[in-house]
Amino acid sequence: NVPLAVRAFADYRRRFDPHARLIVAGDRPVSGHVAEVEGVAHECGVSDHVVVTGKVTVPQLKALYLTADALLVTSFH
């Protein structure tokens, strides 16, 4: 549920940290997924602050974790 994460991120930026950025890392299993995420980011006014990386290597993922201030996980489950 990455679109929900983008909406939560936009709210976080408005309330707490206007300099924050969201990095969405991981495989893109659903066709049109990136377009939907980018559309929500645009709708929320944070498109310049959301990066969709696609699949990353284990060392890249480790670097993302080590430099992150927070980990956001949203799920329907």
DACOR-V601311 format. One line per field, one symbol per residue. phi: phi as a letter, one per 20 degrees, with the letter a starting at -180 (. if undefined). psi: psi as a letter, one per 20 degrees, with the letter a starting at -180 (. if undefined). burial: 1 if it has 24 or more other ideal C-beta (glycine too) atoms within 12 Angstrom, else 0. Layout:
phi=???
psi=???
burial=???
//
This chain:
phi=.fgffffffffgffecbfdfcddddpfdfdfngfffffffffgemcgfcdddemfcffffffffffefebddcdbee
psi=lhhhggghgggggghgniiqqpooqrqnhppiggggghgggghikjhijppohapqrghggghgghiqhqpppqqi.
burial=01101111110110000001111110000000010011011001010011010000000000000000000000000
//
